Amino acid sequence: MRSVIDILDLSVEELDQLIKTATDIIDNPAKYAHVCAGKKLATLFFEPSTRTRMSFEAAMYELGGNVISMASAASSSASKGESVADTAKVISCYADIIAMRHPKEGAAYVLAHNATVPTINAGDGGHCHPTQTLADLLTIHREKGRFNNLTVGFCGDLKFGRTVHSLINALSRYEGINIALISPDELKLPSYVKKDVLQKKDIPYVQTTNLEEVMPALDILYMTRVQRERFFNEEDYLRLKDSYILTPEKLKNAKEDLAILHPLPRVNEISVAIDDDPRACYFKQVLNGKYMRMALILKLLKEAGTI
Ligand code: CP
C-alpha cells in the first residue's frame, strides 16, 4: 500500500504533478468538491498541531469526504499502552486513508507497515514532515516560479526542525541549489543530513551563526522556531530560544524579491512588523499546505483504487 513517510517517497515528477493538481484545485475548486464523497480520512495526532491536523481535515471536507479524528494521545487508547502497530490495524477498519503525527522518529514507518490503507506522515519527532515540505514547495513555486538556481537560508533550530530536514532533502534533487545554514552551535543541522544529503550530492553550503552576513545572497529565508518540546532541559531552551529574531532592520540588506517562509507556529523569531512586508509568505504557506494535502489525498486514494 502506497504511503508517504518521507518527502523522498515522492519522485520529482510526482511533486510536479501534485503542484499541477493543487494549482487546478485553486483555480477550479468546484471540480473537486465531491471527488471523495463517502470516503473517510482519519487524523491521528499524538502530538499537538493546529495547521497540519486542521488543514488535512479541511482538505478532506473540501474534497467532499468525511473525517474521523483523534486529536491527542491522552484521548486515545495509546494512553492505555496500545501500540502504533495495533492502532494502524484498527484504524484501517474505519478509514480509507490515515494521517498521523507522533513524537517518536520512525513511528510513521510502523504505521505504514501495519495499515491496510494509505498512510501519511504528518510529522515524526525530529525526523521529517513531508506534507509541510509540500506546502513549502508550492509556496516556492508560486513565489519564484522555479526550484533550480536558488540560494536558500535555513535559520534557527536546524537540529530538531523536522521541516528543515525534509525541505533540504526535497531541494537536493534540483540543480543550482546553494544552502546557508544559520544556527547557534548547539542547534546545527544533524550530521546525517549534512553527510547523506548536502555532501553526498555536492550541494554547496555554508554554516554560520550570523544571519546578516548571508542575508544579501538569499532568495529564500526559511525561519524556524526553537523546538522547546525536544529539549532535555528548560535552561538550554531559555538560553537559545531568542537566538534569531527577524526584524525590519535585519532585512535592510535583503533582496527585494526575497521570500520569507516559516512553517509556523511562530513564537518570537519573526517580528509581527514583518507580516505586512510583501516578502512575508508564511501565511500563504499555510493555505498552500491545504491545497497540497488535497492533491496528496487524491493521489493516494486514486492509486489505492478507492476513488
Ligand atoms: N507547521 C506545522 O506543522 O504546524 P502545526 O504543528 O500547527 O501542525
Residues whose N, C-alpha, C, O or C-beta is under 5 A from the ligand:
A	BS01	CP	P48 S49 T50 R51 T52 R53 P263 L264 P265
